[in-house]
Amino acid sequence: MTAVDGAGNESLPSNDFYLNFNLLPVTDLMVVQEDTSVPVITWSHPGGDVSGYNIYLGSEETGIKLNGTLLTVRSYSDGGWSGDERTYTVVSVDSNGQRSPGRRITLPVIRTSLPEEARIRRGVMNRLSYTVENGSASRLEAVQLQVKAGTYNHGVKKGSNLCS
């Protein structure tokens, strides 16, 4: 692109820039960690020219890249997790090596406990009171606890906000 002034003088060409308007950030970013299993990060992508994904521990700028090569699947299992709080950033990459804005999610440290004397009895309405502790540095909101007794999944109970 060049510019022409009123006297007819033309500027030098501007720098070329590559823009891929279809290179969108990932969507539906989720991290699940159950019992003693490692966290599994999953995501979706709305489409476009995407060759794969990079996942970082922390931010893209200052974090550690977790994958050695470009991921072509939309999930990652974090085998390096040791029970600590982790923030993950997922970035889409196109065939020219251009990156989308990163999407970030944090896996907090949460501990739950149930009093030893708590029991589920047949034939009566049962109520179990769990203690939920936030071991993370940040405040958690809309915490949900799902309880499985035998093969029955009990409804998700929304908890109140937890402070660190």
N, C-alpha and C positions, 0 to 999 in steps of 0.2 A: 504494500500500500504506500502511496506517496501523497504528498499534499502540494497544492498549487496555490500561491498567493495571488493577490489582485494584479501584480505586475507580470504574472506569467512564470515566475520562478518556481521550479519544481524541486521538492526536497529529495534526499536520498531515500531509498526504500526502507521501510520500517523492518524491524526484526520479525522473523517468522515465528509463530506460536502454534503449537498443536493443541487443538481443543477437541475433546471427545464429549459431547453433550450427553451421550448415552451411557457414559461411565458413571454410574450412580453408586452411592454407598450401599452396603449390605442392609437388609431389613430383617425383622424378626430375630434379632440377636438374642441368644439365650444361653445360659450356662447352668448345667445340672450336675450336682454332686450328691450321690446317695450313699449312705452308710460309710463304708471305707473305700468305695470306688473312687477312681480319679475323676476330676471334673471333665465334662464333655461340653465343648462349646459348639453350638450349631447356629446356622444362619440361612437366610434366603437371599436371593438377588433378583431384582425386577427384570433382568435381561440386558441385552446390548452386547457390545464387543468386549467380553471378559475372558481372559486367558486363564485366570486363577486368582488366588487370594494369598495374602500374607497375614500372619497373626503375630502380634507383639505382646510381650509381657510388659505392661505399662503403656506409654504413649508411643506412637510411631516415631516421633522425633528423638526421644530419650530412652525408650524401652529396649528390650532385648527381643530380636526376631526369633520366634520359636521354631519355625519351619525352615529346613535347609533348602528345599526347592519349593517352587510355587505349588500351592495346594490346588488340586482340581476338584476336590470334593468339598462339600459345605459343612464340614465338621472337623473338630480337632480334639484329641484326648490329651490332656496335660499330664504326662507321666512324671514331670518334675515337681508336682504339687506336694507339699508336706504339711498340709493342714493350715496354712497361712492365708491371709487375705490376698487375693490376686485381682489385678485389673488387666483385662484383655482388650486389645484393639485389633479389629479386623479391617483390612483394606483390600478393595478390588483392584486388579491390575489388568490392563488391556494388552493387546498384542504388540503395542509399541512401547511397553514398559511404563506407561503413564498410570498414575495411581488416583483412586477416588479419595474423597475425604474419609477418614477412618471413623468407625462406629465403636464405641467403648462400652464395656460392661464390667462390673465388679462382683467377684465372688466373696461375700463377707464371711467372717468367722462367727458362727452361731452355735451355741451349745443348748441342748434341751435336756431336761431331767424330769423324772417322775418319781414321786415319793415311793420308797420301798414298800410301804403298806398298801399302795394302790392296787386294787383288784377289780376285775370285771366279773360280775355275777350274772348268772342266767336268770331270766324271768323278771328282772327289775331294770328300771332306767338307771343307767350308770353315768357318772360324771367323773372325768379324770382331769385333774388340774396340773398342767405341765408348767415348769419354770423354763423360760426362754431367756438366754443371756446373749447380749451382743458383745462379742470380743473384737469388733472392728473399731477402727478409728473414726468412722463416720456414722452418722445417724441413719437408722433404717426405718423405712415406712412401708406400710401395707404388707407386713410379714404374714405368711400363711403357714400353718402347720397341718400336715396331713398325717393321719394316724391309720395304721393298718393293723387290725386285730385278726389273726388267723389269715383267712383269704379275703376278708371284707375290708374295703377301703372306706373309711369314714370321711364324711364331707370335710371340705377345707374350711377351717375356721380362721377368719381374719383376726389378727392380733392388733394391739394398739402400737403406737410408735415406740421404738426402743431407743434409748439414749446410750451412748458409750460410757 
